[in-house]
Structure formats: C-alpha cells, structure tokens
Amino acid sequence: MGRALTAPSSISADRTTTSSSPAGSSLVLEASVARQAAGVAVDPATFAANLKGPFRLAAFLGERMVTDGGGSIINVSSTGSIRPTATIAPTMRAAVCRRLGPPETVGVEDVAVPPPGPGEVLVRVHAAAVNLPDVLVIAGRYQVAVPVPFSPGSEFAGVVAALGPGVTRTAAGDRVCGLAMSGAFAEYIAVPEAALTPVPPAVDLTTAAATWVCHLTAYHALRSVAQVESGDWLVVLGAAGGVGLAAVQLGRHLGARVVAAASGPAKLAVCREQGAEQLIDYEREPLRDAIRAATSGGADVVIDPVGGKWSEAALRATRWGGRFVTVGYASGEIPAIPLNLVLLKGVVVKGFEIRTFAEHAPADARRDRAELAELLAGGRVRPHIGARYPLEDVSGALRHVADRRAIGKIVVEMAVEMPAESPP
C-alpha cells in the first residue's frame, strides 16, 4: 500500500533525536574511536562540536544517517567511518491522484520526501514503468483500492538514498529496482527492503525499471503455469503490449514456436523483431482460423492478457489437451467462456495473478525469479521500451497505456540528477 502524502517538510520521524548541542549531537556518533570525514581523521568530540543546526538521527543500524535541517546527509557506518552522501531536499516532485478518474486527473505537485520507516529504504527514483494496473488503480477499477490522495506507480528503479532502522542487506548508493502498490511516479519512494532487487552492473536503471512486472508475469505464466516445452506452438494475444512482448521474447527463449497476435503492422513488426515466428493481425483476419493455419492444426499454449472476444476464439483454436492461461483483461471485457469447449477439447484453463503467486507457489516463484534475473544479467532478455515521458507529463504516459497504444513498455523518467552510469 502506498504511503499517505503529506505536506512538504524536512525529513524526520518520531524516532528523531534533535539537538544543536555537542552533547545531543554526540548521541549520533556514540563510538569513541577516531572517524574520518572527507578523508580527514577527527576526534568525535571535535566533530560533534562542529555540528551546525538541528541534526536529526533518522536511521541507525550499520549505516547511520544524520540529516541537518537543510537535508544534507552524512552516513556513519558501524565501524565509525563518516562519509557525505547525496543531499536530500525536504520536498520532491510527485504525481498525485486526488480523485479517481481518467489519466488526466493525475497532476504533479511538490510533496514531502517520505522518511524511511523501520525496515524501509528510501530510493531516489531514476525511472518508473507504466502498467495497465496503474491506469485501473487511478480509475478505481482495480481489485485493490488505494485511498486518495496517493501517488500512483508500482514499478521503479533507482539508487538507495537512505536507510531506516533494521535494514541489513542494503547500503546507501546501491542500484535497485522494486515493486510497490503505489508511489513510484515520484522522485523518491520509501519501501520495505524486501521489495527491492539489486540491479546487475550491466543493466541500466531505465531497463531495470521496465523489466520486472511484465517479464516476471510472462515468465511465471510460461514456465510454471503453462509449463511450456521446447517445440510447443505458443500463441500470445496482445503480443505487442508489455506482458505480450515479454511472453514472445521469453517463449522463444524457452524453445517455443511463437505466434504473435496483435493489431496492426507496426505492432506486429516489433513482435517479429522479438522472435515471433508467425504473425496474426486479429483486427483483419478471423483469429481462430488464423491460429489453426499458423500452427498446422492448433496451439499447444495460449497466453491471454487481453480477454474480450479474442479469448474464446483462441480457446477454440487450441489442440486437444492444450493449455490456456488468462493473465489479464486489457480489452476491458472479462470473457464468458462456454465450458462445453473445455470439455470437448480437454483444454486446461488456468489463471495467473502476480500479487499472490509467490504465496501459493513459493518454490516456483523463487526458481522463476532467479532464472529471469540470470537472463537479465546476461543480456539475453531486454524489455522493449516503446516511449519515454518526463514526470511532468505522467498523465500523458498513463493515457498512452489506457488507449492501448503502447508497444512494449512505457516509462516515466525523473528529472532528479542521478550518479553517472556505466554503459551496459
């Protein structure tokens, strides 16, 4: 669930210790050994005496974060070393949804930077991806409601800026990507440490931001749910969308013969580039007949993130004993499938929902995630980024997805200056 938005203020929390005196400041330092500040050894008492303004102890454990009223951050490690890090201003730019409705209801405002709570990490966001659930959440049509006002966005990547108490595996400066129910369309986001995944050195942050939701959905659906095997005829509906294009790419990696079904030559051309063997424009040709012709008799597996009228047509084009996996309803219509088709064709119909998959199939979830991470780190899979938007035009990015014009992933990039990245 997203953090409630608050008025702009300096970073602080209930656990904050405030003092402008050397005695109060020394609570932050604690250790009596010499430290280093900017490479110069100093006595802790000398350092404490020179602290200016109301310093606040905002996080402590391993890396201790001290921030003054102006937002300047100093990390004090458990070994006693002191090193300056990036400055965190008290406010940030963030997308804000104050009433449910279409993408145009989302604006961009100045809000307070959220302090990391216990077990949380504050991430300076580099880029965030736009997914269909983001559009449904702001419209009040998603399975899980988020109370207004909130900052939308669920998938992001960036650099760790600060740590809350109890964080043990993450350090300031780490490159990470993560998932949240909301809050990603902002310059900073505070999330539980468990929600973050390290970004491999060879992967840039925008790519990392655009990978996990759709590629993990597609990989779980193919690997664990449909159990795709080498040589299977795999039909992907909505093949040019985020999940669809990921399924085309990953299905080919798993050895399937991929049939991409999408609307229009521009979308199908990208599907071909990503490994589709056969192409179907389902706006121009009967889908059932086209699948049967392309697969010499019928599909072994159908991955359906679209729903609507295409679902039944694709189900009718499966072989006996085929596997049909429903993963979403981008068309806006939940199909009603005649069960006699399932009976007559012996089709196995399964559903996949990413929020609860790890809870119900933890071993499969761990294996799939590890395999996908290896593919990403090795450069064998990459999301296709169809369009990039600045944060100030986040409503345009949401509209792009809502109108089903997206090819691959749509990303929102922040204006916050980030550390220089090495090219992948």
C-alpha positions in Angstrom: 0.0 0.0 0.0 1.3 3.5 -0.8 2.4 5.9 1.9 -0.1 8.7 2.6 1.0 12.0 1.1 2.0 14.8 3.5 2.7 18.5 3.2 6.3 19.5 2.5 8.6 19.4 5.5 12.1 18.3 6.4 12.9 14.6 6.7 12.2 13.5 10.2 10.3 10.8 12.1 9.1 10.0 15.6 12.4 8.3 16.4 14.2 11.6 15.6 16.7 12.9 18.2 17.1 16.7 17.8 19.8 18.8 19.4 22.1 21.6 18.5 24.4 21.0 21.4 27.6 18.9 21.3 26.2 16.6 23.9 23.0 15.9 22.0 24.9 15.5 18.7 27.2 13.0 20.2 24.3 10.6 20.6 24.5 10.2 16.8 28.2 9.3 17.0 28.4 7.1 20.1 31.7 5.4 19.3 34.8 6.9 20.9 37.2 5.8 18.2 38.5 8.3 15.6 36.4 8.7 12.5 37.1 10.0 9.1 35.2 12.9 7.5 36.1 13.6 3.9 39.3 11.6 4.4 40.5 13.6 7.4 40.7 11.9 10.8 38.8 13.8 13.5 38.1 13.3 17.2 34.3 12.5 17.7 34.0 15.3 20.3 35.5 17.8 17.8 33.1 16.5 15.1 30.1 16.9 17.4 31.1 20.4 18.5 31.1 21.5 14.9 27.7 20.2 14.0 25.5 23.1 12.9 21.8 23.4 13.2 19.2 20.8 14.3 20.7 17.5 13.3 18.4 14.5 13.3 19.1 10.9 13.7 16.9 9.5 11.0 18.2 5.9 10.8 20.6 3.8 12.7 22.0 0.3 12.1 25.1 -0.5 10.1 24.8 2.7 8.1 23.7 5.6 10.3 22.1 8.6 8.6 22.3 12.1 10.0 20.5 14.9 8.3 20.5 18.6 9.1 17.6 21.0 8.6 18.8 21.6 5.0 18.7 18.0 4.1 22.4 17.3 4.0 23.0 13.6 4.7 26.0 12.1 6.5 26.3 8.3 6.8 28.1 6.9 9.9 28.9 3.3 9.5 29.0 0.7 12.3 32.8 0.8 12.0 32.8 4.6 12.7 33.6 6.0 9.3 31.8 9.2 8.3 31.1 9.9 4.6 29.0 12.5 2.9 26.3 11.3 0.6 23.8 13.0 -1.8 21.8 15.9 -0.5 18.1 15.1 0.0 15.8 18.1 -0.2 12.8 18.1 2.1 10.4 18.1 -0.9 10.1 16.3 -4.1 8.0 16.3 -7.3 5.5 13.5 -7.4 2.4 12.5 -9.4 -0.7 12.9 -7.2 -4.1 11.4 -7.7 -6.6 13.4 -5.6 -9.8 11.9 -7.1 -10.4 8.7 -9.0 -10.9 9.0 -12.7 -9.1 9.0 -16.1 -5.3 9.7 -16.5 -5.9 13.4 -16.9 -7.0 13.6 -13.2 -3.4 13.0 -12.2 -1.2 16.0 -11.6 2.3 16.7 -10.5 2.9 18.5 -7.2 5.5 19.3 -4.5 5.1 16.9 -1.6 7.3 15.9 1.4 10.0 13.3 0.8 8.9 10.2 2.8 11.3 9.3 5.6 12.2 5.6 5.6 10.5 3.8 8.5 11.7 0.7 10.3 12.8 -1.9 7.8 12.4 0.6 4.9 14.7 2.0 2.3 14.4 5.5 0.7 15.2 5.2 -3.1 15.9 8.1 -5.4 13.9 7.1 -8.4 15.5 7.2 -11.8 12.6 5.8 -13.9 9.3 4.1 -13.3 7.3 2.0 -15.7 3.6 2.4 -16.5 1.5 -0.7 -16.3 -2.2 -1.3 -17.0 -3.0 -1.8 -13.3 -1.7 1.8 -12.7 -4.5 3.0 -15.0 -7.1 0.8 -13.3 -6.0 2.0 -9.8 -6.4 5.7 -10.6 -9.8 4.9 -12.1 -11.0 2.9 -9.1 -11.3 -0.2 -11.2 -8.5 -2.4 -9.8 -9.0 -5.4 -7.5 -7.3 -3.5 -4.7 -8.4 0.1 -3.8 -5.9 2.8 -2.8 -7.4 5.7 -0.8 -6.9 9.2 -2.2 -4.8 11.2 -2.3 -1.9 9.0 -3.4 1.0 8.9 -5.8 0.4 6.2 -8.4 3.1 3.9 -10.0 4.2 0.4 -9.0 7.4 -0.4 -10.8 10.7 1.6 -10.4 14.4 1.6 -10.3 16.9 4.0 -8.8 19.7 4.5 -6.2 19.4 4.0 -2.4 19.4 7.3 -0.7 18.8 6.5 3.0 18.0 3.6 5.3 15.5 3.1 8.1 16.2 1.1 11.3 16.6 -2.6 10.8 17.8 -2.6 7.2 20.5 -5.2 6.9 21.2 -6.1 3.3 21.1 -2.7 1.5 23.5 0.2 1.6 23.3 3.8 0.5 24.3 4.0 -3.1 23.1 0.6 -4.2 21.4 0.4 -7.5 18.0 -1.3 -7.0 14.6 -1.9 -8.7 11.4 -2.6 -6.9 7.7 -3.1 -6.8 5.1 -1.2 -4.7 1.3 -0.9 -4.7 1.7 2.9 -5.3 4.2 5.7 -5.0 6.6 5.1 -7.9 5.8 8.1 -10.0 7.8 10.4 -7.8 11.4 11.5 -7.3 11.7 9.4 -4.1 9.9 6.4 -2.7 10.2 4.6 0.7 9.6 0.9 0.5 10.3 -2.2 2.6 13.8 -3.6 2.0 12.2 -6.9 0.9 10.5 -5.1 -2.1 13.9 -4.3 -3.7 16.1 -6.3 -6.0 19.7 -5.4 -6.9 20.2 -4.2 -10.4 23.0 -6.1 -12.2 26.0 -4.0 -13.2 25.4 -4.5 -16.9 21.8 -3.3 -16.7 20.9 0.4 -16.9 18.3 1.7 -14.5 15.6 2.5 -17.1 15.8 -1.1 -18.4 15.6 -2.4 -14.8 12.5 -0.2 -14.2 10.8 -1.7 -17.2 11.5 -5.4 -16.6 10.1 -7.0 -13.5 6.3 -6.6 -13.7 5.7 -7.7 -17.3 8.7 -10.1 -17.7 8.1 -11.8 -14.4 4.4 -12.1 -15.2 5.2 -13.6 -18.5 7.9 -15.9 -17.2 5.7 -17.3 -14.4 2.9 -17.8 -16.8 5.1 -19.7 -19.3 7.5 -21.6 -17.1 5.3 -22.5 -14.1 1.7 -22.2 -15.1 1.6 -23.3 -18.7 4.8 -25.4 -18.4 5.9 -24.5 -22.0 8.1 -27.1 -23.6 10.5 -26.8 -26.5 8.7 -27.2 -29.8 5.3 -26.1 -28.4 3.2 -23.8 -30.5 2.7 -20.8 -28.3 0.1 -18.2 -29.2 0.4 -14.8 -27.4 -2.6 -12.4 -27.6 -1.9 -8.7 -27.2 1.6 -9.6 -28.2 2.8 -6.0 -28.6 1.9 -5.0 -25.1 4.2 -5.2 -22.1 3.2 -8.7 -20.9 2.7 -9.9 -24.5 6.0 -8.8 -25.9 7.7 -10.2 -22.8 5.9 -13.5 -23.5 7.1 -13.5 -27.1 10.7 -12.9 -26.1 10.7 -15.4 -23.2 8.7 -18.0 -25.1 11.3 -18.1 -27.8 14.0 -18.4 -25.1 12.2 -21.5 -23.7 12.2 -23.1 -27.2 8.5 -22.5 -28.2 7.4 -21.6 -31.7 5.7 -18.3 -31.1 2.6 -17.0 -32.9 2.1 -13.3 -32.1 -1.4 -11.9 -32.4 -1.8 -8.1 -32.3 -3.5 -5.2 -34.1 -1.7 -3.5 -37.0 1.5 -3.9 -38.9 3.6 -1.6 -36.7 3.0 -3.7 -33.6 3.5 -7.0 -35.4 6.8 -5.7 -36.8 8.1 -5.3 -33.3 6.8 -8.8 -32.4 8.8 -10.2 -35.3 12.0 -8.4 -34.1 11.4 -10.0 -30.7 11.3 -13.6 -32.0 7.8 -14.3 -33.2 7.7 -17.0 -36.0 4.2 -16.3 -37.2 2.1 -13.1 -37.1 -1.6 -12.6 -36.9 -3.4 -9.2 -37.2 -6.6 -10.1 -35.3 -8.3 -6.9 -36.4 -8.1 -8.0 -40.0 -8.4 -11.8 -40.0 -10.5 -14.4 -38.1 -8.4 -15.3 -35.1 -9.4 -18.9 -34.8 -8.8 -19.8 -38.4 -5.5 -17.8 -38.5 -4.2 -19.7 -35.4 -5.1 -23.1 -36.9 -3.4 -22.2 -40.1 -0.3 -20.8 -38.5 0.2 -23.8 -36.2 -0.8 -26.6 -38.6 -3.8 -27.6 -36.5 -3.9 -25.8 -33.2 -2.0 -24.1 -30.4 -0.4 -26.0 -27.5 -0.4 -23.0 -25.3 -2.3 -19.7 -25.3 -1.2 -16.7 -23.1 -4.0 -14.2 -22.9 -3.5 -10.8 -21.2 -6.3 -9.3 -23.3 -9.6 -11.0 -22.7 -12.7 -9.9 -24.6 -13.9 -11.6 -27.8 -10.4 -12.8 -28.5 -10.3 -15.3 -25.7 -13.0 -17.7 -26.9 -11.6 -17.6 -30.5 -8.2 -18.5 -29.3 -9.5 -21.3 -27.0 -11.4 -22.8 -30.0 -8.0 -22.9 -31.8 -6.2 -25.0 -29.2 -5.2 -28.6 -29.8 -6.8 -31.3 -27.7 -5.2 -31.1 -24.2 -3.9 -27.6 -24.8 -3.2 -25.1 -22.0 -4.9 -21.7 -21.9 -3.6 -19.2 -19.3 -5.6 -16.0 -18.6 -3.4 -13.2 -17.1 -5.4 -10.1 -17.6 -8.2 -8.2 -19.4 -6.6 -5.3 -21.3 -9.6 -5.1 -23.5 -11.7 -4.1 -20.6 -14.0 -7.1 -21.0 -13.9 -10.2 -18.9 -14.9 -13.1 -21.3 -17.6 -15.7 -20.5 -16.2 -19.0 -21.9 -18.7 -21.8 -22.7 -17.5 -24.7 -20.6 -18.5 -27.3 -23.2 -15.5 -26.1 -25.2 -13.3 -27.1 -22.3 -15.0 -30.5 -22.1 -14.8 -31.2 -25.8 -11.2 -30.1 -26.3 -9.8 -31.4 -23.0 -8.2 -27.9 -22.5 -6.6 -27.0 -19.2 -7.6 -23.4 -18.3 -5.5 -21.7 -15.7 -5.3 -18.2 -14.2 -2.3 -16.3 -13.1 -2.1 -13.3 -10.8 1.3 -12.0 -9.9 0.5 -10.4 -6.5 -0.3 -13.8 -4.8 1.7 -16.3 -6.9 4.7 -16.4 -4.5 2.4 -17.1 -1.6 0.8 -20.1 -3.3 3.8 -21.4 -5.2 6.9 -20.2 -3.3 9.3 -22.7 -4.8 8.3 -22.0 -8.3 8.3 -18.3 -7.7 11.9 -18.4 -6.3 13.1 -20.5 -9.2 11.5 -18.4 -11.9 12.8 -15.1 -10.3 16.3 -16.5 -10.1 16.2 -17.7 -13.7 14.9 -14.4 -15.0 17.5 -12.4 -13.1 20.2 -14.5 -14.7 18.7 -13.9 -18.1 18.6 -10.2 -17.5 22.1 -10.0 -16.1 23.5 -11.9 -19.1 21.8 -9.6 -21.6 19.7 -12.4 -23.0 16.4 -10.6 -22.4 15.6 -6.9 -22.5 12.3 -5.1 -22.4 11.3 -3.1 -25.5 10.8 0.5 -24.3 8.3 2.0 -26.7 8.0 5.5 -25.3 9.6 7.7 -22.6 7.8 10.5 -20.8 9.1 13.1 -18.2 7.4 13.1 -14.8 5.7 16.4 -15.6 3.7 14.6 -18.3 2.9 11.5 -16.3 -0.8 11.8 -17.3 0.3 11.5 -21.0 2.1 8.3 -20.2 -0.9 6.9 -18.4 -3.1 7.9 -21.3 -0.7 6.1 -23.8 -1.3 2.9 -21.9 -5.0 3.4 -21.3 -5.6 3.9 -25.0 -3.8 0.6 -25.8 -1.3 2.4 -28.0 1.7 1.0 -26.1 4.3 -1.1 -27.8 6.3 -2.8 -25.1 6.9 -0.7 -22.0 6.2 2.9 -21.4 8.4 4.6 -18.8 8.4 7.8 -16.8 11.8 9.3 -16.2 12.6 11.7 -13.3 14.5 14.9 -13.5 16.5 14.3 -10.3 20.2 14.1 -11.1 21.5 10.6 -10.7 25.0 9.2 -10.4 26.6 8.6 -13.8 26.0 5.1 -15.1 28.4 2.9 -17.0 27.0 1.8 -20.4 25.6 -1.8 -20.3 
